[in-house]
Amino acid sequence: MTQHSALIEDRQEKISQVVVTAGQMRDIEKRIFAAGMPVVALMEKVAGLIARRIPEVLSNTSFLRGSCIGILVGPGHNGGDALVVARELYFRGHEIWIYSPFSKLKELTSQHLQYAQSLGIPIYQTIEQLPNSDLLIDGLFGFGLERNLTDPIASAINQLNELSVPIYSIDLPSGLHTDTGEVLGTAIRATHTFCLGLWKLAFFQDQALEYMGKAELIDFDIPLVDVEAVLKDAPRIKRITPATALDTLPLPRPPVTHKYKEGHLLLICGSRRYAGGAILTGLGARASGVGMLSIAVPESLKSLLVSHLPEALIVGCPETETGAIAQLQLPENTNLSSFNAIACGPGLTRDATPIVQEVIKSERPLILDADGLNILAQMGAIATLKKRQAVTVLTPHTGEFERLFPDVTDAKHDRVKAVQEAAAQSEAVVLLKGARTAIANPQGAVWIIPESTPALARGGSGDVLTGLLGGLLAQAATKQISVEDIVATAAWWHSQAGILAAQERTELGVDAFTLTQYLMKALT
């Protein structure tokens, strides 16, 4: 690989990680135009890339030369992009019609519409006039839309959604808020979305996902210098890529090492009622490659855990009448400071409240999940966590998040903003689980897991993540890897295992125990 090729590859990797708000994207485009890039030239470049990409995406379908394509044209430059795509596909032999319901268009968009008309491409102003088509291309609204759509355009979008026709959206499905992913009255339900230049926040908001279809980035060569100039010192929102995740793993190991140099993790989990939580958390930790694994469980579970995890040190603890851990009873000459990291919560039940209170007072990196989070919420999460001197990682789902942070932005409305606020207020690293898991540190930086699978919506999947994360965190403590990066890597690894398992077994066949068997496969 030449030096130039290496630089190009490095730029592409960095661009694929960047996630921007509508305001940031607008400022980046202003810099590009101010530097001398003509708007018309950029429109031609972007639309050309899309026009070439559409046949590639459809190559495995019955979509053939001569198919009929409907083009939905809005008043702004998004509509202009769509018109250039229309022109290019027309010249490649497709039958094209245009739906342009707006009386006022931006000048460049108006020029492209005029040229399309000169080519004899039919143009329609009302939804009732539209002929049948094999594919629709949505160029009604791009990034930056903030007002609710009203009739007649809202009604038209609803009717278009009811057609049994694939819809490909340019930049963003029309009707979605660029930052929150909120549906502004109504929105196009896209089959496929071509995100232009840089990833927008909406692509990682759970409420927008059902409108996105399959999403891909159309990289039109934005200079990194312009991205850096606009983002400057603003908290970064980063999309985790396979390259960044794999680079963060504690690999390769040095040729001369030993088990204690590879991290010692303490798991505190399980109860008679939820014995499976301890097993699943332990199996997740085992897959992490942690050097030493200790698991504290109620005494009655000790033999069960030994049978599933013979390599782990199983610590049987006195238990309450309900079968929860009543007291930590660590081996002689061992205390909480003996471990590189502690993970606490899966399967504990709230009867283990004194145990959670004890580990929160420790000075070790701590992961709290499940009942660990529920107990923390009862204690007052923000005030309690601010007293901790060591790193804390919280891994709530949306319900647990709301109990922990009742005064924070609604996570269902804007999960990125919510997780930023929660991390800043609690001074913890917060991992908010969801279809697009988001992780924030107290400084406001965010890491987003870009893909997952509904197969992970099964009881016990989160326990596996806690164990995996705990094992990686224990190793990170011995290798000076940043906590935030290791948390993001664990979440990425967990989601990749779920995706692989679902591909082989369908989304119905991925229980939490099966998931643990795919963790190592996901890295090979």
C-alpha positions as CSV (number, residue, x, y, z in Angstrom):
1,M,0.0,0.0,0.0
2,T,1.4,3.4,-1.0
3,Q,1.5,6.3,1.5
4,H,-1.2,8.1,-0.4
5,S,-3.5,5.0,-0.3
6,A,-2.8,4.6,3.4
7,L,-3.8,8.2,4.0
8,I,-7.0,7.8,2.0
9,E,-7.9,4.6,4.0
10,D,-7.2,6.4,7.3
11,R,-9.4,9.3,6.3
12,Q,-12.2,7.0,5.3
13,E,-12.0,5.2,8.7
14,K,-12.1,8.5,10.6
15,I,-15.0,9.8,8.6
16,S,-17.0,6.6,9.2
17,Q,-16.7,7.3,12.9
18,V,-18.0,10.9,12.9
19,V,-21.6,11.6,13.9
20,V,-22.8,15.2,13.6
21,T,-25.8,17.4,14.5
22,A,-27.7,19.3,11.8
23,G,-26.0,22.5,13.0
24,Q,-22.6,21.0,12.7
25,M,-23.3,19.6,9.2
26,R,-24.5,22.9,8.1
27,D,-21.3,24.6,9.3
28,I,-19.1,22.0,7.6
29,E,-20.9,22.5,4.3
30,K,-20.5,26.3,4.7
31,R,-16.7,25.8,5.0
32,I,-16.6,23.6,1.9
33,F,-18.5,26.2,-0.2
34,A,-16.5,29.1,1.2
35,A,-13.3,27.3,0.2
36,G,-14.5,27.4,-3.4
37,M,-16.5,24.2,-4.0
38,P,-19.4,25.2,-6.2
39,V,-22.8,24.0,-4.9
40,V,-23.7,22.8,-8.3
41,A,-20.5,20.7,-8.5
42,L,-21.1,19.1,-5.1
43,M,-24.7,18.3,-6.1
44,E,-23.6,16.6,-9.2
45,K,-21.0,14.6,-7.3
46,V,-23.3,13.4,-4.6
47,A,-26.2,12.6,-7.0
48,G,-23.7,10.8,-9.3
49,L,-22.6,8.6,-6.4
50,I,-26.2,7.8,-5.5
51,A,-27.2,7.0,-9.1
52,R,-24.3,4.6,-9.4
53,R,-25.0,3.0,-6.0
54,I,-28.8,2.3,-6.6
55,P,-28.2,-0.4,-9.3
56,E,-25.6,-2.0,-7.1
57,V,-27.9,-2.2,-4.1
58,L,-30.6,-3.7,-6.4
59,S,-28.4,-6.1,-8.3
60,N,-29.8,-9.1,-6.4
61,T,-33.4,-8.3,-7.2
62,S,-35.6,-8.3,-10.3
63,F,-34.9,-4.6,-10.7
64,L,-33.8,-4.3,-14.3
65,R,-32.9,-1.7,-16.9
66,G,-36.2,-0.1,-18.0
67,S,-37.8,-0.3,-14.6
68,C,-40.0,2.6,-13.7
69,I,-38.7,5.0,-10.9
70,G,-40.7,7.7,-9.2
71,I,-38.7,10.8,-7.9
72,L,-40.1,12.7,-5.0
73,V,-38.8,16.3,-5.2
74,G,-38.8,18.8,-2.4
75,P,-38.1,22.6,-2.6
76,G,-34.5,22.6,-1.3
77,H,-31.2,21.1,-2.5
78,N,-32.3,17.7,-1.3
79,G,-34.9,17.9,-4.1
80,G,-32.0,19.0,-6.5
81,D,-30.0,15.9,-5.5
82,A,-33.1,13.8,-6.4
83,L,-33.5,15.5,-9.8
84,V,-29.9,14.9,-10.7
85,V,-30.4,11.2,-9.8
86,A,-33.5,11.2,-11.9
87,R,-31.6,12.6,-14.9
88,E,-28.8,10.1,-14.6
89,L,-31.1,7.1,-14.2
90,Y,-33.1,8.4,-17.2
91,F,-30.0,8.4,-19.4
92,R,-29.3,4.8,-18.2
93,G,-32.6,3.6,-19.7
94,H,-35.1,3.8,-16.8
95,E,-38.5,5.1,-17.1
96,I,-38.8,8.2,-14.8
97,W,-41.6,10.3,-13.5
98,I,-41.3,13.2,-11.0
99,Y,-43.6,14.3,-8.2
100,S,-43.0,18.0,-7.4
101,P,-45.8,19.4,-5.2
102,F,-44.1,22.7,-4.2
103,S,-44.7,25.9,-6.0
104,K,-41.5,27.6,-4.8
105,L,-38.1,25.9,-5.3
106,K,-34.5,26.9,-4.7
107,E,-33.0,28.3,-7.8
108,L,-30.7,25.3,-8.5
109,T,-33.4,22.8,-7.9
110,S,-35.7,24.8,-10.2
111,Q,-33.1,24.7,-12.9
112,H,-32.8,20.9,-12.6
113,L,-36.5,20.5,-12.8
114,Q,-36.7,22.7,-15.9
115,Y,-34.0,20.5,-17.6
116,A,-35.8,17.3,-16.6
117,Q,-39.0,18.7,-18.2
118,S,-37.0,19.5,-21.4
119,L,-36.0,15.9,-21.6
120,G,-39.7,14.9,-21.6
121,I,-39.7,13.4,-18.1
122,P,-43.4,13.8,-16.9
123,I,-43.9,15.9,-13.8
124,Y,-46.9,15.7,-11.5
125,Q,-48.1,18.1,-8.8
126,T,-50.6,16.0,-7.0
127,I,-50.5,12.5,-5.4
128,E,-53.6,11.4,-7.3
129,Q,-51.9,11.8,-10.7
130,L,-48.9,9.5,-9.9
131,P,-48.5,6.4,-12.1
132,N,-47.3,3.1,-10.8
133,S,-43.6,2.6,-10.2
134,D,-41.1,-0.1,-9.2
135,L,-39.1,2.2,-6.9
136,L,-39.5,5.6,-5.3
137,I,-36.6,8.0,-4.5
138,D,-37.3,10.4,-1.6
139,G,-35.8,13.8,-2.0
140,L,-38.6,15.8,-0.3
141,F,-36.7,17.1,2.7
142,G,-33.0,16.7,3.8
143,F,-31.3,17.3,7.1
144,G,-32.4,20.3,9.2
145,L,-36.2,19.9,9.1
146,E,-37.6,21.1,12.4
147,R,-41.3,21.9,11.8
148,N,-44.1,19.4,11.7
149,L,-45.3,18.4,8.2
150,T,-48.9,19.3,7.5
151,D,-51.4,18.6,4.7
152,P,-51.3,18.3,1.8
153,I,-47.6,17.0,1.9
154,A,-48.3,15.0,5.1
155,S,-51.2,13.3,3.5
156,A,-49.2,12.6,0.4
157,I,-46.4,10.9,2.5
158,N,-48.9,8.7,4.2
159,Q,-50.3,7.6,0.9
160,L,-46.8,6.9,-0.5
161,N,-46.0,4.8,2.6
162,E,-49.1,2.7,1.8
163,L,-47.8,1.7,-1.6
164,S,-46.0,-1.7,-1.8
165,V,-43.0,-0.1,-3.4
166,P,-39.4,0.2,-2.1
167,I,-38.5,3.8,-1.1
168,Y,-34.9,5.0,-1.1
169,S,-34.4,8.2,0.9
170,I,-31.6,10.7,0.2
171,D,-29.8,11.8,3.3
172,L,-32.7,11.2,5.7
173,P,-36.3,9.9,5.4
174,S,-38.4,13.0,4.9
175,G,-40.2,14.1,8.1
176,L,-37.6,13.0,10.6
177,H,-35.8,15.4,12.9
178,T,-32.1,15.2,12.1
179,D,-30.9,15.2,15.7
180,T,-33.6,13.4,17.8
181,G,-35.0,11.2,15.1
182,E,-38.5,12.4,16.1
183,V,-41.3,12.0,13.5
184,L,-42.4,15.5,12.7
185,G,-46.1,14.8,12.1
186,T,-45.4,12.0,9.6
187,A,-42.4,10.6,7.8
188,I,-41.4,8.5,4.9
189,R,-40.8,4.8,5.8
190,A,-37.7,4.2,3.8
191,T,-36.5,0.8,2.6
192,H,-32.9,2.2,2.3
193,T,-31.4,5.5,3.3
194,F,-28.3,7.1,1.8
195,C,-26.8,9.3,4.5
196,L,-24.7,12.0,2.8
197,G,-21.2,13.0,3.8
198,L,-21.3,12.3,7.6
199,W,-23.6,10.3,9.8
200,K,-26.4,12.3,11.4
201,L,-27.6,11.7,14.9
202,A,-31.0,10.5,13.9
203,F,-29.5,7.3,12.5
204,F,-28.7,6.3,16.1
205,Q,-32.0,7.2,17.8
206,D,-34.2,4.2,18.5
207,Q,-37.4,6.1,17.6
208,A,-36.1,6.7,14.1
209,L,-34.9,3.2,13.2
210,E,-38.2,1.8,11.8
211,Y,-38.1,4.7,9.2
212,M,-34.5,4.3,8.1
213,G,-34.5,0.8,6.5
214,K,-31.0,-0.2,5.7
215,A,-28.7,2.8,6.1
216,E,-25.4,3.5,4.4
217,L,-23.0,6.4,4.2
218,I,-22.3,8.1,0.9
219,D,-18.8,9.6,1.4
220,F,-18.4,12.6,-0.9
221,D,-14.8,13.3,0.4
222,I,-15.4,16.0,3.0
223,P,-11.9,17.1,4.1
224,L,-11.1,16.1,7.7
225,V,-9.7,19.6,8.3
226,D,-13.2,21.0,7.8
227,V,-14.7,18.5,10.2
228,E,-12.1,19.2,12.8
229,A,-12.5,23.0,12.4
230,V,-16.3,22.8,13.1
231,L,-16.2,20.1,15.9
232,K,-13.2,21.7,17.6
233,D,-13.5,21.1,21.4
234,A,-17.1,20.1,21.3
235,P,-17.8,16.7,22.9
236,R,-17.4,14.1,20.2
237,I,-20.1,11.6,19.2
238,K,-18.4,8.6,17.7
239,R,-19.7,5.6,15.8
240,I,-17.8,2.5,16.8
241,T,-16.3,0.7,13.9
242,P,-14.9,-2.8,13.8
243,A,-11.4,-1.4,13.4
244,T,-11.6,0.8,16.5
245,A,-13.2,-1.9,18.6
246,L,-10.6,-4.5,17.6
247,D,-7.8,-2.1,18.2
248,T,-9.0,-1.5,21.7
249,L,-9.0,-5.2,22.7
250,P,-6.1,-6.1,25.1
251,L,-4.3,-7.9,22.2
252,P,-1.8,-9.2,21.5
253,R,-0.6,-10.3,24.9
254,P,3.1,-9.9,25.7
255,P,5.1,-13.2,25.4
256,V,5.9,-13.2,29.1
257,T,2.9,-12.6,31.3
258,H,0.9,-14.4,34.0
259,K,-2.7,-14.6,35.1
260,Y,-2.7,-11.7,37.5
261,K,-1.2,-9.4,34.9
262,E,-4.2,-10.2,32.7
263,G,-6.7,-8.8,35.3
264,H,-8.6,-10.2,38.2
265,L,-12.4,-9.6,38.1
266,L,-14.8,-10.1,41.0
267,L,-18.4,-10.8,40.0
268,I,-21.1,-10.4,42.7
269,C,-24.3,-11.9,41.4
270,G,-27.0,-14.4,41.7
271,S,-29.6,-15.6,44.2
272,R,-31.6,-18.8,44.7
273,R,-34.4,-17.1,42.7
274,Y,-32.1,-16.0,39.9
275,A,-29.2,-18.6,39.8
276,G,-29.1,-18.3,36.0
277,G,-28.0,-14.6,36.2
278,A,-24.8,-15.7,38.0
279,I,-24.0,-18.4,35.4
280,L,-24.6,-16.1,32.4
281,T,-22.5,-13.3,33.9
282,G,-19.7,-15.7,34.6
283,L,-19.8,-17.1,31.0
284,G,-19.6,-13.6,29.6
285,A,-16.6,-12.8,31.8
286,R,-14.9,-16.1,30.8
287,A,-15.2,-15.1,27.1
288,S,-13.3,-11.8,27.8
289,G,-10.1,-13.7,28.4
290,V,-9.6,-12.2,31.9
291,G,-6.7,-13.7,33.7
292,M,-8.5,-14.5,37.0
293,L,-12.2,-14.7,37.6
294,S,-13.8,-14.8,41.1
295,I,-17.5,-15.1,41.5
296,A,-19.3,-14.3,44.8
297,V,-22.7,-16.1,45.0
298,P,-24.9,-17.4,47.8
299,E,-23.5,-20.5,49.4
300,S,-26.3,-22.6,48.0
301,L,-25.3,-21.8,44.4
302,K,-21.6,-22.6,44.8
303,S,-21.7,-26.2,43.4
304,L,-23.9,-25.1,40.5
305,L,-21.4,-22.4,39.5
306,V,-18.4,-24.7,39.8
307,S,-20.1,-27.1,37.4
308,H,-20.5,-24.4,34.8
309,L,-17.3,-22.4,35.4
310,P,-14.6,-24.9,36.7
311,E,-11.8,-22.4,36.0
312,A,-13.3,-19.7,38.2
313,L,-12.8,-19.2,41.9
314,I,-16.4,-19.5,43.3
315,V,-16.9,-17.8,46.6
316,G,-19.9,-19.1,48.5
317,C,-21.3,-16.4,50.8
318,P,-23.8,-16.4,53.7
319,E,-27.3,-15.9,52.5
320,T,-30.6,-14.4,53.6
321,E,-33.7,-16.4,54.2
322,T,-34.8,-15.4,50.7
323,G,-31.6,-16.8,49.1
324,A,-29.7,-13.5,48.5
325,I,-26.1,-12.7,49.4
326,A,-26.2,-11.5,53.0
327,Q,-22.5,-10.8,53.5
328,L,-19.4,-10.9,51.3
329,Q,-17.1,-13.5,52.6
330,L,-14.0,-13.3,50.5
331,P,-11.0,-15.7,50.9
332,E,-8.4,-15.0,53.6
333,N,-6.0,-12.1,52.9
334,T,-8.4,-10.8,50.2
335,N,-10.6,-7.7,50.2
336,L,-12.3,-5.6,47.5
337,S,-9.0,-3.8,46.8
338,S,-7.5,-7.1,45.7
339,F,-9.4,-7.0,42.4
340,N,-8.8,-4.9,39.2
341,A,-12.5,-4.5,38.7
342,I,-15.8,-5.5,40.3
343,A,-19.1,-6.1,38.5
344,C,-22.2,-6.3,40.6
345,G,-25.9,-6.8,40.1
346,P,-27.3,-9.6,37.9
347,G,-29.7,-11.8,39.8
348,L,-29.0,-10.3,43.2
349,T,-32.5,-9.2,44.2
350,R,-33.0,-6.1,46.3
351,D,-32.5,-8.2,49.4
352,A,-28.7,-7.7,48.7
353,T,-28.9,-4.0,49.3
354,P,-26.1,-4.0,51.9
355,I,-23.8,-5.7,49.5
356,V,-24.3,-3.0,46.8
357,Q,-23.8,-0.3,49.4
358,E,-20.5,-2.0,50.4
359,V,-19.1,-2.2,46.9
360,I,-20.0,1.3,46.1
361,K,-17.8,2.4,48.9
362,S,-14.8,0.5,47.4
363,E,-12.0,2.2,45.5
364,R,-12.1,-0.3,42.6
365,P,-13.5,0.3,39.1
366,L,-17.1,-0.8,39.4
367,I,-19.8,-2.0,37.0
368,L,-23.4,-1.9,38.3
369,D,-26.2,-3.7,36.4
370,A,-29.7,-5.0,37.0
371,D,-30.5,-5.1,40.8
372,G,-27.3,-3.2,41.4
373,L,-28.9,-0.3,39.5
374,N,-32.3,-0.7,41.2
375,I,-30.6,-0.5,44.6
376,L,-28.5,2.5,43.5
377,A,-31.7,4.2,42.4
378,Q,-33.2,3.8,45.9
379,M,-30.0,5.2,47.4
380,G,-30.1,8.3,45.1
381,A,-27.9,7.7,42.2
382,I,-26.3,11.1,41.5
383,A,-25.5,12.0,45.1
384,T,-24.2,8.5,45.8
385,L,-22.0,8.2,42.8
386,K,-20.4,11.7,43.3
387,K,-18.8,10.3,46.5
388,R,-17.0,7.6,44.6
389,Q,-13.3,8.1,43.9
390,A,-13.0,5.3,41.4
391,V,-14.5,4.7,37.9
392,T,-18.2,3.6,37.9
393,V,-19.9,2.1,34.8
394,L,-23.7,1.9,34.8
395,T,-25.4,-0.3,32.2
396,P,-29.2,0.4,32.4
397,H,-31.9,-0.4,29.9
398,T,-34.5,2.5,29.4
399,G,-36.6,1.6,32.4
400,E,-33.7,1.4,34.8
401,F,-32.3,4.6,33.3
402,E,-35.5,6.4,34.1
403,R,-35.4,5.2,37.7
404,L,-31.8,6.3,38.1
405,F,-32.2,9.7,36.4
406,P,-35.8,10.8,36.7
407,D,-34.9,14.5,36.0
408,V,-32.8,13.8,32.9
409,T,-34.0,14.3,29.3
410,D,-36.5,11.6,28.2
411,A,-34.3,8.8,26.9
412,K,-37.1,7.6,24.5
413,H,-37.1,11.1,22.9
414,D,-33.3,11.8,22.6
415,R,-31.2,9.0,24.0
416,V,-27.9,10.7,23.0
417,K,-28.7,13.9,25.0
418,A,-30.1,11.8,27.8
419,V,-27.0,9.7,28.3
420,Q,-24.8,12.8,28.1
421,E,-26.7,14.5,30.8
422,A,-26.7,11.3,33.0
423,A,-23.0,10.8,32.7
424,A,-22.3,14.5,33.4
425,Q,-24.5,14.6,36.5
426,S,-23.4,11.2,38.0
427,E,-19.7,11.5,37.0
428,A,-20.0,7.9,35.8
429,V,-19.7,6.2,32.4
430,V,-23.2,5.4,31.4
431,L,-24.1,2.7,28.9
432,L,-27.8,3.0,27.8
433,K,-28.9,-0.2,26.2
434,G,-31.1,-0.2,23.2
435,A,-31.4,-1.0,19.5
436,R,-28.5,1.5,19.2
437,T,-26.6,1.4,22.5
438,A,-25.1,4.7,23.5
439,I,-22.2,5.3,25.9
440,A,-21.2,8.6,27.5
441,N,-18.4,9.7,29.8
442,P,-18.7,12.6,32.3
443,Q,-17.1,15.0,29.8
444,G,-19.9,14.6,27.3
445,A,-18.2,12.4,24.7
446,V,-20.5,9.7,23.3
447,W,-19.8,6.3,21.6
448,I,-22.6,4.7,19.6
449,I,-23.0,1.0,18.7
450,P,-24.1,1.3,15.0
451,E,-25.8,-2.0,14.6
452,S,-27.5,-4.7,16.7
453,T,-30.3,-7.3,16.5
454,P,-33.7,-7.7,18.1
455,A,-32.4,-11.2,18.9
456,L,-30.8,-9.7,22.0
457,A,-34.2,-8.7,23.4
458,R,-34.1,-11.8,25.6
459,G,-33.8,-12.2,29.3
460,G,-30.2,-12.7,30.4
461,S,-28.5,-11.0,27.4
462,G,-27.6,-8.0,29.6
463,D,-26.0,-10.4,32.2
464,V,-23.7,-11.7,29.5
465,L,-22.7,-8.1,28.6
466,T,-22.0,-7.3,32.2
467,G,-19.6,-10.3,32.5
468,L,-17.9,-9.5,29.2
469,L,-17.5,-5.9,30.1
470,G,-16.2,-6.7,33.6
471,G,-13.5,-9.0,32.2
472,L,-12.4,-6.4,29.7
473,L,-12.4,-3.7,32.3
474,A,-10.2,-5.8,34.6
475,Q,-7.7,-6.2,31.8
476,A,-7.9,-2.5,30.9
477,A,-6.9,-1.6,34.4
478,T,-3.6,-3.5,33.9
479,K,-2.9,-2.1,30.4
480,Q,-3.8,1.6,30.6
481,I,-6.7,1.3,28.1
482,S,-9.3,4.0,28.5
483,V,-12.5,2.9,30.3
484,E,-14.8,4.6,27.8
485,D,-13.2,2.8,24.9
486,I,-13.3,-0.6,26.6
487,V,-17.0,-0.1,27.5
488,A,-17.8,0.7,23.8
489,T,-15.7,-2.3,22.6
490,A,-17.5,-4.7,25.0
491,A,-20.9,-3.4,23.8
492,W,-19.8,-3.7,20.1
493,W,-18.5,-7.3,20.7
494,H,-21.7,-8.3,22.4
495,S,-23.9,-6.9,19.6
496,Q,-21.7,-8.6,16.9
497,A,-22.1,-12.0,18.7
498,G,-25.9,-11.5,18.7
499,I,-25.9,-10.5,15.0
500,L,-23.8,-13.6,14.0
501,A,-26.0,-15.9,16.2
502,A,-29.2,-14.5,14.6
503,Q,-27.8,-15.0,11.1
504,E,-27.2,-18.7,11.8
505,R,-30.2,-19.4,14.1
506,T,-32.7,-16.7,13.3
507,E,-33.8,-14.0,15.8
508,L,-35.9,-16.6,17.6
509,G,-33.0,-18.9,18.3
510,V,-30.7,-16.7,20.3
511,D,-31.2,-17.2,24.0
512,A,-28.6,-15.8,26.4
513,F,-26.8,-19.0,26.9
514,T,-26.5,-19.5,23.1
515,L,-25.2,-15.9,22.9
516,T,-22.2,-16.8,25.1
517,Q,-21.2,-19.5,22.6
518,Y,-20.9,-16.9,19.8
519,L,-18.7,-14.3,21.6
520,M,-15.5,-15.9,20.4
521,K,-16.9,-16.6,17.0
522,A,-17.7,-12.9,16.6
523,L,-13.9,-12.1,16.7
524,T,-12.8,-14.7,14.2
